[in-house]
């Protein structure tokens, strides 16, 4: 616990933690969007090919 307390006493650690959290959220959103586009893209093609 003392190591963590010393870390949080450092002035540069808090911005680093905030940036890390923001980056992780952005990466999660990007991966989710990538998965959604990958999952949705084949479906319209699969439905469109038999219809035409």
N, CA, C and O atoms as a GROMACS GRO file, in nm:
protein
  208
    1UNK      N    1   0.083  -0.120   0.000
    1UNK     CA    2   0.000   0.000   0.000
    1UNK      C    3   0.086   0.125   0.000
    1UNK      O    4   0.050   0.226  -0.060
    2UNK      N    5   0.202   0.118   0.068
    2UNK     CA    6   0.287   0.238   0.077
    2UNK      C    7   0.339   0.275  -0.062
    2UNK      O    8   0.350   0.393  -0.094
    3UNK      N    9   0.372   0.175  -0.143
    3UNK     CA   10   0.419   0.206  -0.278
    3UNK      C   11   0.312   0.279  -0.358
    3UNK      O   12   0.342   0.374  -0.431
    4UNK      N   13   0.188   0.234  -0.346
    4UNK     CA   14   0.079   0.300  -0.419
    4UNK      C   15   0.062   0.442  -0.369
    4UNK      O   16   0.040   0.534  -0.448
    5UNK      N   17   0.070   0.461  -0.236
    5UNK     CA   18   0.055   0.596  -0.181
    5UNK      C   19   0.167   0.686  -0.233
    5UNK      O   20   0.142   0.802  -0.266
    6UNK      N   21   0.289   0.634  -0.239
    6UNK     CA   22   0.400   0.715  -0.291
    6UNK      C   23   0.376   0.748  -0.437
    6UNK      O   24   0.404   0.859  -0.482
    7UNK      N   25   0.323   0.650  -0.514
    7UNK     CA   26   0.296   0.675  -0.655
    7UNK      C   27   0.196   0.788  -0.672
    7UNK      O   28   0.215   0.877  -0.755
    8UNK      N   29   0.089   0.784  -0.592
    8UNK     CA   30  -0.015   0.885  -0.608
    8UNK      C   31   0.028   1.021  -0.553
    8UNK      O   32  -0.036   1.122  -0.581
    9UNK      N   33   0.137   1.023  -0.475
    9UNK     CA   34   0.190   1.153  -0.432
    9UNK      C   35   0.268   1.220  -0.545
    9UNK      O   36   0.287   1.342  -0.544
   10UNK      N   37   0.314   1.141  -0.642
   10UNK     CA   38   0.386   1.198  -0.755
   10UNK      C   39   0.288   1.280  -0.839
   10UNK      O   40   0.177   1.233  -0.865
   11UNK      N   41   0.325   1.399  -0.882
   11UNK     CA   42   0.230   1.484  -0.956
   11UNK      C   43   0.199   1.432  -1.096
   11UNK      O   44   0.093   1.463  -1.149
   12UNK      N   45   0.289   1.354  -1.156
   12UNK     CA   46   0.269   1.314  -1.296
   12UNK      C   47   0.192   1.183  -1.306
   12UNK      O   48   0.160   1.141  -1.418
   13UNK      N   49   0.163   1.117  -1.196
   13UNK     CA   50   0.100   0.984  -1.204
   13UNK      C   51  -0.048   0.997  -1.237
   13UNK      O   52  -0.101   0.918  -1.316
   14UNK      N   53  -0.116   1.094  -1.177
   14UNK     CA   54  -0.260   1.106  -1.198
   14UNK      C   55  -0.293   1.132  -1.345
   14UNK      O   56  -0.378   1.062  -1.400
   15UNK      N   57  -0.229   1.228  -1.412
   15UNK     CA   58  -0.257   1.246  -1.556
   15UNK      C   59  -0.228   1.119  -1.637
   15UNK      O   60  -0.300   1.088  -1.732
   16UNK      N   61  -0.124   1.047  -1.600
   16UNK     CA   62  -0.091   0.924  -1.670
   16UNK      C   63  -0.203   0.822  -1.653
   16UNK      O   64  -0.240   0.754  -1.749
   17UNK      N   65  -0.256   0.812  -1.532
   17UNK     CA   66  -0.367   0.718  -1.507
   17UNK      C   67  -0.489   0.760  -1.587
   17UNK      O   68  -0.557   0.676  -1.646
   18UNK      N   69  -0.518   0.890  -1.589
   18UNK     CA   70  -0.635   0.938  -1.664
   18UNK      C   71  -0.617   0.910  -1.813
   18UNK      O   72  -0.711   0.866  -1.879
   19UNK      N   73  -0.498   0.936  -1.865
   19UNK     CA   74  -0.472   0.911  -2.007
   19UNK      C   75  -0.484   0.762  -2.037
   19UNK      O   76  -0.539   0.723  -2.141
   20UNK      N   77  -0.434   0.678  -1.947
   20UNK     CA   78  -0.444   0.534  -1.968
   20UNK      C   79  -0.590   0.489  -1.970
   20UNK      O   80  -0.628   0.406  -2.052
   21UNK      N   81  -0.671   0.546  -1.880
   21UNK     CA   82  -0.813   0.509  -1.877
   21UNK      C   83  -0.880   0.555  -2.007
   21UNK      O   84  -0.957   0.479  -2.067
   22UNK      N   85  -0.853   0.677  -2.050
   22UNK     CA   86  -0.914   0.729  -2.173
   22UNK      C   87  -0.871   0.644  -2.292
   22UNK      O   88  -0.953   0.611  -2.379
   23UNK      N   89  -0.743   0.609  -2.297
   23UNK     CA   90  -0.695   0.526  -2.408
   23UNK      C   91  -0.764   0.390  -2.408
   23UNK      O   92  -0.804   0.341  -2.513
   24UNK      N   93  -0.778   0.330  -2.290
   24UNK     CA   94  -0.842   0.199  -2.282
   24UNK      C   95  -0.987   0.207  -2.328
   24UNK      O   96  -1.037   0.116  -2.394
   25UNK      N   97  -1.056   0.318  -2.290
   25UNK     CA   98  -1.195   0.334  -2.333
   25UNK      C   99  -1.202   0.351  -2.484
   25UNK      O  100  -1.287   0.291  -2.550
   26UNK      N  101  -1.113   0.434  -2.538
   26UNK     CA  102  -1.114   0.457  -2.683
   26UNK      C  103  -1.084   0.328  -2.758
   26UNK      O  104  -1.147   0.298  -2.859
   27UNK      N  105  -0.987   0.251  -2.707
   27UNK     CA  106  -0.954   0.124  -2.773
   27UNK      C  107  -1.072   0.029  -2.766
   27UNK      O  108  -1.102  -0.041  -2.863
   28UNK      N  109  -1.139   0.026  -2.651
   28UNK     CA  110  -1.255  -0.063  -2.636
   28UNK      C  111  -1.365  -0.022  -2.734
   28UNK      O  112  -1.426  -0.108  -2.798
   29UNK      N  113  -1.390   0.109  -2.746
   29UNK     CA  114  -1.492   0.157  -2.840
   29UNK      C  115  -1.451   0.124  -2.983
   29UNK      O  116  -1.534   0.083  -3.064
   30UNK      N  117  -1.322   0.144  -3.015
   30UNK     CA  118  -1.274   0.115  -3.151
   30UNK      C  119  -1.290  -0.033  -3.184
   30UNK      O  120  -1.336  -0.069  -3.293
   31UNK      N  121  -1.252  -0.119  -3.090
   31UNK     CA  122  -1.264  -0.262  -3.113
   31UNK      C  123  -1.411  -0.301  -3.126
   31UNK      O  124  -1.445  -0.384  -3.210
   32UNK      N  125  -1.497  -0.240  -3.044
   32UNK     CA  126  -1.640  -0.272  -3.052
   32UNK      C  127  -1.695  -0.229  -3.187
   32UNK      O  128  -1.773  -0.302  -3.249
   33UNK      N  129  -1.655  -0.110  -3.233
   33UNK     CA  130  -1.702  -0.062  -3.363
   33UNK      C  131  -1.648  -0.151  -3.475
   33UNK      O  132  -1.719  -0.180  -3.572
   34UNK      N  133  -1.523  -0.195  -3.461
   34UNK     CA  134  -1.462  -0.282  -3.562
   34UNK      C  135  -1.537  -0.415  -3.567
   34UNK      O  136  -1.565  -0.467  -3.675
   35UNK      N  137  -1.571  -0.471  -3.450
   35UNK     CA  138  -1.643  -0.597  -3.445
   35UNK      C  139  -1.783  -0.581  -3.505
   35UNK      O  140  -1.831  -0.668  -3.578
   36UNK      N  141  -1.849  -0.468  -3.473
   36UNK     CA  142  -1.984  -0.446  -3.524
   36UNK      C  143  -1.981  -0.435  -3.677
   36UNK      O  144  -2.064  -0.495  -3.745
   37UNK      N  145  -1.885  -0.358  -3.731
   37UNK     CA  146  -1.878  -0.342  -3.876
   37UNK      C  147  -1.844  -0.476  -3.941
   37UNK      O  148  -1.897  -0.510  -4.047
   38UNK      N  149  -1.756  -0.553  -3.876
   38UNK     CA  150  -1.721  -0.684  -3.931
   38UNK      C  151  -1.839  -0.780  -3.927
   38UNK      O  152  -1.854  -0.863  -4.016
   39UNK      N  153  -1.922  -0.768  -3.823
   39UNK     CA  154  -2.036  -0.858  -3.810
   39UNK      C  155  -2.151  -0.814  -3.901
   39UNK      O  156  -2.224  -0.898  -3.953
   40UNK      N  157  -2.167  -0.683  -3.921
   40UNK     CA  158  -2.280  -0.634  -3.999
   40UNK      C  159  -2.250  -0.635  -4.149
   40UNK      O  160  -2.341  -0.649  -4.230
   41UNK      N  161  -2.124  -0.621  -4.187
   41UNK     CA  162  -2.090  -0.611  -4.330
   41UNK      C  163  -2.127  -0.739  -4.406
   41UNK      O  164  -2.188  -0.728  -4.513
   42UNK      N  165  -2.094  -0.859  -4.357
   42UNK     CA  166  -2.128  -0.979  -4.435
   42UNK      C  167  -2.279  -1.001  -4.445
   42UNK      O  168  -2.326  -1.056  -4.544
   43UNK      N  169  -2.356  -0.960  -4.343
   43UNK     CA  170  -2.499  -0.987  -4.343
   43UNK      C  171  -2.571  -0.919  -4.460
   43UNK      O  172  -2.647  -0.986  -4.530
   44UNK      N  173  -2.550  -0.788  -4.484
   44UNK     CA  174  -2.617  -0.727  -4.600
   44UNK      C  175  -2.577  -0.795  -4.731
   44UNK      O  176  -2.661  -0.813  -4.818
   45UNK      N  177  -2.450  -0.832  -4.746
   45UNK     CA  178  -2.407  -0.900  -4.868
   45UNK      C  179  -2.478  -1.035  -4.881
   45UNK      O  180  -2.524  -1.072  -4.989
   46UNK      N  181  -2.486  -1.108  -4.770
   46UNK     CA  182  -2.549  -1.240  -4.774
   46UNK      C  183  -2.696  -1.228  -4.808
   46UNK      O  184  -2.751  -1.310  -4.881
   47UNK      N  185  -2.761  -1.123  -4.754
   47UNK     CA  186  -2.903  -1.106  -4.782
   47UNK      C  187  -2.924  -1.047  -4.922
   47UNK      O  188  -3.024  -1.078  -4.988
   48UNK      N  189  -2.830  -0.963  -4.966
   48UNK     CA  190  -2.848  -0.895  -5.094
   48UNK      C  191  -2.825  -0.991  -5.211
   48UNK      O  192  -2.892  -0.981  -5.313
   49UNK      N  193  -2.730  -1.083  -5.196
   49UNK     CA  194  -2.697  -1.172  -5.309
   49UNK      C  195  -2.815  -1.262  -5.344
   49UNK      O  196  -2.849  -1.272  -5.462
   50UNK      N  197  -2.879  -1.330  -5.247
   50UNK     CA  198  -2.994  -1.414  -5.284
   50UNK      C  199  -3.112  -1.331  -5.336
   50UNK      O  200  -3.184  -1.376  -5.425
   51UNK      N  201  -3.132  -1.209  -5.284
   51UNK     CA  202  -3.245  -1.126  -5.328
   51UNK      C  203  -3.227  -1.087  -5.474
   51UNK      O  204  -3.324  -1.086  -5.550
   52UNK      N  205  -3.104  -1.053  -5.513
   52UNK     CA  206  -3.081  -1.012  -5.651
   52UNK      C  207  -3.065  -1.138  -5.736
   52UNK      O  208  -3.044  -1.129  -5.857
   0.00000   0.00000   0.00000
